[in-house]
């Protein structure tokens, strides 16, 4: 369910309207059903609407009445018997269109004045410093000793823990940030993730999650951390992030990770503790990375990894194997050169 600090209350929508929007057909369910809130498949309850794109997601839906499931025809068989079922060619795209009807477009009212622009409902602890040109929206909570520098923008409902610093021109929305964390210049936290629905035309699917950042983290300049789709994007404690890093929607990252410049984490990847990611390395979506690993610069991780490994190359393999691959490639190139 969407956090009311950041999102308005959902506008209920009937299953009849959902069918029209989804360009679908009802397989089963009462015609008077209403969707009153959104949920992921495994968290759906009476009055929820969810979408299904995998058999595992279909099997995770609770077997209760009053849930509306958007699903493609080839996966409908995997659903339990009680939820209502709407068949549609692209469930994610249909879900995005329904979201647009249930939730009006956001408007943070962003606007920077010559002086600090602070909404009257913002809550300050002691010794908070807000520089000229900063913007603080309604319902923001700032802990003791927080410093918001010039040009920074803090969106509606955000929470900034004590001692944290939001540097110049950073933008923070839909976020809860821990204590003694530094957000560098021009960082963007809480922007919508890149969820694309494709069926007769691309649409960006609205995101209703948050970004949760732990204590004593450092987020380098120009880094972007997207908010979750339905769940949250989570960064643990003591995470050190260099400049120009991208962390996509729904990433779950543990404690103590060190991330060098231009690293990218695709959506819904799960990262353990105390890993080191070299510059320009990347992790594909929906992978699980263990703890204590080291990834060389430009390593491309394409499958889930356990604990305590050193990897390099694309696709990423153990470092010794990567070195043998490079040596073999050089020998091959040299042999071809000698024959020519």
Secondary structure, 3 states (H helix, E strand, C coil): CCCCCCCCCCCCEEHHHHHHHHCCEEEECCCCCEECEECCHHHCCCCEEEEECCHHHHHHCCCCCCCEEEECHHHHHHCCCCCEEEECCCHHHHHHHHHHHHCCCCCCCCCCCCCCEECCCCEECCCCEECCCCEECCCCEECCCCEECCCCEECCCCEECCCCEECCCCEECCEEECCCCEECCCCEEEECCCCEEECCCEEECCCCCCEEECCCCEECCCCEEECCCCCCEEECCCCEECCCCEECCCCEECCCCEECCCCEECCCCEECCCCEECCCCEECCCCEECCCCEECCCCEECCCECCCCEEECECCEEHHHHHHHHHHHHHHHHHHHHHC
